[in-house]
Amino acid sequence: MPKAFQLSILLLTEDSGKQGYDTLHALTVEMLRLVDAQARLTKENLDFEPLQNEQARLALRANTWKSSESRDEPRRVELVRTIAGKLMEPNGFVFFHFDGDRRWKKRRDSENTVKFEKLIKSRVELLLRMQLDKLGVRGRELEERLTGRMQRFCPLTPFYSIESWLFQNTETAKRICREKHNGRDLERFEEWEAARQLLDEVEKPKEEVCLRDGHNLELAVGSFPTQPVFEVGKSFTAAIELLKSCQPLVQALGSTHSNG
């Protein structure tokens, strides 16, 4: 019999690079600690699951999950099925990272958030409704169970991109900059350190400094300044507030308090 975890989280990221999943995993752990500082995030309580379905994995790429090309539709269908399947599990959650591709002040103009709602979220909800109906769930109970499952589907959307979060780890960024790039952009990282709210307003931040996206995992695991970034009040804060508003997540984390 498969082990029953308090939380089992399917982590999805549109970053298809080698470090994409591990980077999101590290950031997610930090975020969960901010949601519930008392949660015991042990392997016995919490399971992180990478995407295994090959067709669904191919759909995750940024130019595919939001594509209007008919050739990409079968892959997107597999992605939606995989997400719905995870949400049907008793303690299944799905965290989906995609970049806003806009500065924070232009976030309402993000076509990515619109496409996520239309091409992914709405289809997941429809499929869940069909699956619950097939199980004989009707009326008010269906709506309540559907709402509960959809709450466990959490988009994590940095503005402009995930580097807007990762470059907040200015101590690690400055060290890498000195060691790997002769300190070329130290002044820029010091500027962001002094005024953390600036980073969410930088368009294409990875093109602004020497680190680009080659050190993302190191930035995620190297003493990430979770609380100061949360206090910025922009896209990282919005992601944390979304997780805090997810009652099934809060309850699941709370259930780990007494588990080793």
Contacts in CASP RR format, 6 or more apart in sequence:
PFRMAT RR
TARGET T0000
AUTHOR 0000-0000-0000
METHOD contacts of the structure
MODEL  1
MPKAFQLSILLLTEDSGKQGYDTLHALTVEMLRLVDAQARLTKENLDFEP
LQNEQARLALRANTWKSSESRDEPRRVELVRTIAGKLMEPNGFVFFHFDG
DRRWKKRRDSENTVKFEKLIKSRVELLLRMQLDKLGVRGRELEERLTGRM
QRFCPLTPFYSIESWLFQNTETAKRICREKHNGRDLERFEEWEAARQLLD
EVEKPKEEVCLRDGHNLELAVGSFPTQPVFEVGKSFTAAIELLKSCQPLV
QALGSTHSNG
3 47 0 8 1.000
4 90 0 8 1.000
4 91 0 8 1.000
5 44 0 8 1.000
5 45 0 8 1.000
5 46 0 8 1.000
5 47 0 8 1.000
5 91 0 8 1.000
6 45 0 8 1.000
6 46 0 8 1.000
6 91 0 8 1.000
6 252 0 8 1.000
6 253 0 8 1.000
6 255 0 8 1.000
6 256 0 8 1.000
6 259 0 8 1.000
7 45 0 8 1.000
7 46 0 8 1.000
7 47 0 8 1.000
7 91 0 8 1.000
7 92 0 8 1.000
7 93 0 8 1.000
7 249 0 8 1.000
7 252 0 8 1.000
7 253 0 8 1.000
7 256 0 8 1.000
8 46 0 8 1.000
8 47 0 8 1.000
8 49 0 8 1.000
8 86 0 8 1.000
8 89 0 8 1.000
8 91 0 8 1.000
8 92 0 8 1.000
8 93 0 8 1.000
9 28 0 8 1.000
9 46 0 8 1.000
9 47 0 8 1.000
9 48 0 8 1.000
9 49 0 8 1.000
9 92 0 8 1.000
9 93 0 8 1.000
9 94 0 8 1.000
9 95 0 8 1.000
10 49 0 8 1.000
10 51 0 8 1.000
10 82 0 8 1.000
10 83 0 8 1.000
10 86 0 8 1.000
10 92 0 8 1.000
10 93 0 8 1.000
10 94 0 8 1.000
10 95 0 8 1.000
11 21 0 8 1.000
11 24 0 8 1.000
11 25 0 8 1.000
11 28 0 8 1.000
11 48 0 8 1.000
11 49 0 8 1.000
11 50 0 8 1.000
11 51 0 8 1.000
11 95 0 8 1.000
11 97 0 8 1.000
12 51 0 8 1.000
12 60 0 8 1.000
12 83 0 8 1.000
12 94 0 8 1.000
12 95 0 8 1.000
12 96 0 8 1.000
12 97 0 8 1.000
13 20 0 8 1.000
13 21 0 8 1.000
13 23 0 8 1.000
13 24 0 8 1.000
13 60 0 8 1.000
13 96 0 8 1.000
13 97 0 8 1.000
13 98 0 8 1.000
14 60 0 8 1.000
14 61 0 8 1.000
14 62 0 8 1.000
14 65 0 8 1.000
14 97 0 8 1.000
14 98 0 8 1.000
14 99 0 8 1.000
15 23 0 8 1.000
15 24 0 8 1.000
15 97 0 8 1.000
15 162 0 8 1.000
15 216 0 8 1.000
16 60 0 8 1.000
16 61 0 8 1.000
19 214 0 8 1.000
19 216 0 8 1.000
19 217 0 8 1.000
20 216 0 8 1.000
20 217 0 8 1.000
21 50 0 8 1.000
22 217 0 8 1.000
22 220 0 8 1.000
23 162 0 8 1.000
23 166 0 8 1.000
23 216 0 8 1.000
23 217 0 8 1.000
23 219 0 8 1.000
23 220 0 8 1.000
24 95 0 8 1.000
24 97 0 8 1.000
24 156 0 8 1.000
24 162 0 8 1.000
25 48 0 8 1.000
26 217 0 8 1.000
26 220 0 8 1.000
26 221 0 8 1.000
26 224 0 8 1.000
27 162 0 8 1.000
27 165 0 8 1.000
27 166 0 8 1.000
27 220 0 8 1.000
27 224 0 8 1.000
28 48 0 8 1.000
28 95 0 8 1.000
28 156 0 8 1.000
29 41 0 8 1.000
30 220 0 8 1.000
30 224 0 8 1.000
30 226 0 8 1.000
31 156 0 8 1.000
31 226 0 8 1.000
31 239 0 8 1.000
31 240 0 8 1.000
31 243 0 8 1.000
32 39 0 8 1.000
32 41 0 8 1.000
32 46 0 8 1.000
32 243 0 8 1.000
32 253 0 8 1.000
33 39 0 8 1.000
33 41 0 8 1.000
33 226 0 8 1.000
34 226 0 8 1.000
34 227 0 8 1.000
34 230 0 8 1.000
34 240 0 8 1.000
35 240 0 8 1.000
35 243 0 8 1.000
35 244 0 8 1.000
35 249 0 8 1.000
35 250 0 8 1.000
35 253 0 8 1.000
36 250 0 8 1.000
36 253 0 8 1.000
36 254 0 8 1.000
38 254 0 8 1.000
38 257 0 8 1.000
39 45 0 8 1.000
39 253 0 8 1.000
39 254 0 8 1.000
39 256 0 8 1.000
39 257 0 8 1.000
40 256 0 8 1.000
40 257 0 8 1.000
40 259 0 8 1.000
40 260 0 8 1.000
41 256 0 8 1.000
42 256 0 8 1.000
42 259 0 8 1.000
42 260 0 8 1.000
44 259 0 8 1.000
44 260 0 8 1.000
45 256 0 8 1.000
45 259 0 8 1.000
45 260 0 8 1.000
46 256 0 8 1.000
49 86 0 8 1.000
51 57 0 8 1.000
51 60 0 8 1.000
51 82 0 8 1.000
53 78 0 8 1.000
53 79 0 8 1.000
53 82 0 8 1.000
55 74 0 8 1.000
55 75 0 8 1.000
55 78 0 8 1.000
55 79 0 8 1.000
56 75 0 8 1.000
56 78 0 8 1.000
56 79 0 8 1.000
56 81 0 8 1.000
56 82 0 8 1.000
58 64 0 8 1.000
58 75 0 8 1.000
59 65 0 8 1.000
59 72 0 8 1.000
59 75 0 8 1.000
59 76 0 8 1.000
59 78 0 8 1.000
59 79 0 8 1.000
60 79 0 8 1.000
62 98 0 8 1.000
62 99 0 8 1.000
64 72 0 8 1.000
64 75 0 8 1.000
64 76 0 8 1.000
65 76 0 8 1.000
65 79 0 8 1.000
65 98 0 8 1.000
65 115 0 8 1.000
65 119 0 8 1.000
65 120 0 8 1.000
66 111 0 8 1.000
66 112 0 8 1.000
66 115 0 8 1.000
66 116 0 8 1.000
66 119 0 8 1.000
67 76 0 8 1.000
76 119 0 8 1.000
76 120 0 8 1.000
79 120 0 8 1.000
80 120 0 8 1.000
80 123 0 8 1.000
80 124 0 8 1.000
80 127 0 8 1.000
81 127 0 8 1.000
83 94 0 8 1.000
83 96 0 8 1.000
83 120 0 8 1.000
83 124 0 8 1.000
83 153 0 8 1.000
84 124 0 8 1.000
84 127 0 8 1.000
84 128 0 8 1.000
84 131 0 8 1.000
85 131 0 8 1.000
86 92 0 8 1.000
86 93 0 8 1.000
86 94 0 8 1.000
87 93 0 8 1.000
87 94 0 8 1.000
87 124 0 8 1.000
87 128 0 8 1.000
87 149 0 8 1.000
87 150 0 8 1.000
87 152 0 8 1.000
87 153 0 8 1.000
88 128 0 8 1.000
88 131 0 8 1.000
88 149 0 8 1.000
91 252 0 8 1.000
92 152 0 8 1.000
93 152 0 8 1.000
93 153 0 8 1.000
93 154 0 8 1.000
93 248 0 8 1.000
93 249 0 8 1.000
93 252 0 8 1.000
94 152 0 8 1.000
94 153 0 8 1.000
94 154 0 8 1.000
95 154 0 8 1.000
95 155 0 8 1.000
95 156 0 8 1.000
96 116 0 8 1.000
96 120 0 8 1.000
96 153 0 8 1.000
96 154 0 8 1.000
96 155 0 8 1.000
96 156 0 8 1.000
97 155 0 8 1.000
97 156 0 8 1.000
97 157 0 8 1.000
97 158 0 8 1.000
97 162 0 8 1.000
98 112 0 8 1.000
98 116 0 8 1.000
98 155 0 8 1.000
98 156 0 8 1.000
98 157 0 8 1.000
99 112 0 8 1.000
99 157 0 8 1.000
99 158 0 8 1.000
99 159 0 8 1.000
99 160 0 8 1.000
99 161 0 8 1.000
99 162 0 8 1.000
100 107 0 8 1.000
100 110 0 8 1.000
100 112 0 8 1.000
100 113 0 8 1.000
100 157 0 8 1.000
100 158 0 8 1.000
100 159 0 8 1.000
100 160 0 8 1.000
100 161 0 8 1.000
101 110 0 8 1.000
101 111 0 8 1.000
101 112 0 8 1.000
101 160 0 8 1.000
101 161 0 8 1.000
102 109 0 8 1.000
102 110 0 8 1.000
102 159 0 8 1.000
102 160 0 8 1.000
103 159 0 8 1.000
103 160 0 8 1.000
103 200 0 8 1.000
103 201 0 8 1.000
103 202 0 8 1.000
103 203 0 8 1.000
104 159 0 8 1.000
104 160 0 8 1.000
104 200 0 8 1.000
104 201 0 8 1.000
104 234 0 8 1.000
104 235 0 8 1.000
105 201 0 8 1.000
107 113 0 8 1.000
107 159 0 8 1.000
107 235 0 8 1.000
110 157 0 8 1.000
110 159 0 8 1.000
112 157 0 8 1.000
113 155 0 8 1.000
113 157 0 8 1.000
116 155 0 8 1.000
116 157 0 8 1.000
121 150 0 8 1.000
121 153 0 8 1.000
121 155 0 8 1.000
124 150 0 8 1.000
124 153 0 8 1.000
125 146 0 8 1.000
125 150 0 8 1.000
128 146 0 8 1.000
128 149 0 8 1.000
128 150 0 8 1.000
129 142 0 8 1.000
129 146 0 8 1.000
132 142 0 8 1.000
132 145 0 8 1.000
132 146 0 8 1.000
133 142 0 8 1.000
137 145 0 8 1.000
148 247 0 8 1.000
148 248 0 8 1.000
151 246 0 8 1.000
151 247 0 8 1.000
151 248 0 8 1.000
151 249 0 8 1.000
152 246 0 8 1.000
152 248 0 8 1.000
152 249 0 8 1.000
154 242 0 8 1.000
154 243 0 8 1.000
154 246 0 8 1.000
154 249 0 8 1.000
155 242 0 8 1.000
156 239 0 8 1.000
157 235 0 8 1.000
157 238 0 8 1.000
157 239 0 8 1.000
158 164 0 8 1.000
158 165 0 8 1.000
158 235 0 8 1.000
158 236 0 8 1.000
158 239 0 8 1.000
159 200 0 8 1.000
159 234 0 8 1.000
159 235 0 8 1.000
160 200 0 8 1.000
160 202 0 8 1.000
160 203 0 8 1.000
160 204 0 8 1.000
160 205 0 8 1.000
161 204 0 8 1.000
161 205 0 8 1.000
161 206 0 8 1.000
162 216 0 8 1.000
163 205 0 8 1.000
163 206 0 8 1.000
163 213 0 8 1.000
163 216 0 8 1.000
164 199 0 8 1.000
164 200 0 8 1.000
164 202 0 8 1.000
164 205 0 8 1.000
164 235 0 8 1.000
165 199 0 8 1.000
165 229 0 8 1.000
165 235 0 8 1.000
165 236 0 8 1.000
166 216 0 8 1.000
166 219 0 8 1.000
166 220 0 8 1.000
167 173 0 8 1.000
167 189 0 8 1.000
167 192 0 8 1.000
167 199 0 8 1.000
167 205 0 8 1.000
167 209 0 8 1.000
167 211 0 8 1.000
167 219 0 8 1.000
168 192 0 8 1.000
168 196 0 8 1.000
168 199 0 8 1.000
168 224 0 8 1.000
168 225 0 8 1.000
168 228 0 8 1.000
168 229 0 8 1.000
168 232 0 8 1.000
168 236 0 8 1.000
169 219 0 8 1.000
169 220 0 8 1.000
169 222 0 8 1.000
169 223 0 8 1.000
169 224 0 8 1.000
169 225 0 8 1.000
170 189 0 8 1.000
170 190 0 8 1.000
170 192 0 8 1.000
170 193 0 8 1.000
170 225 0 8 1.000
171 223 0 8 1.000
171 225 0 8 1.000
172 218 0 8 1.000
172 219 0 8 1.000
172 222 0 8 1.000
172 223 0 8 1.000
173 189 0 8 1.000
173 209 0 8 1.000
173 211 0 8 1.000
173 215 0 8 1.000
173 219 0 8 1.000
174 183 0 8 1.000
174 186 0 8 1.000
174 189 0 8 1.000
174 190 0 8 1.000
176 211 0 8 1.000
176 215 0 8 1.000
176 218 0 8 1.000
176 219 0 8 1.000
177 183 0 8 1.000
177 184 0 8 1.000
177 185 0 8 1.000
177 186 0 8 1.000
177 189 0 8 1.000
177 209 0 8 1.000
177 210 0 8 1.000
177 211 0 8 1.000
178 186 0 8 1.000
180 210 0 8 1.000
180 211 0 8 1.000
180 215 0 8 1.000
181 210 0 8 1.000
181 211 0 8 1.000
183 210 0 8 1.000
184 210 0 8 1.000
185 208 0 8 1.000
185 209 0 8 1.000
185 210 0 8 1.000
185 211 0 8 1.000
188 208 0 8 1.000
188 209 0 8 1.000
189 209 0 8 1.000
191 198 0 8 1.000
192 198 0 8 1.000
192 199 0 8 1.000
196 228 0 8 1.000
196 229 0 8 1.000
196 231 0 8 1.000
196 232 0 8 1.000
197 232 0 8 1.000
197 233 0 8 1.000
197 234 0 8 1.000
199 205 0 8 1.000
199 232 0 8 1.000
200 232 0 8 1.000
200 234 0 8 1.000
200 235 0 8 1.000
202 208 0 8 1.000
206 212 0 8 1.000
206 213 0 8 1.000
211 219 0 8 1.000
229 236 0 8 1.000
229 237 0 8 1.000
230 236 0 8 1.000
230 237 0 8 1.000
230 240 0 8 1.000
231 237 0 8 1.000
243 249 0 8 1.000
244 250 0 8 1.000
END
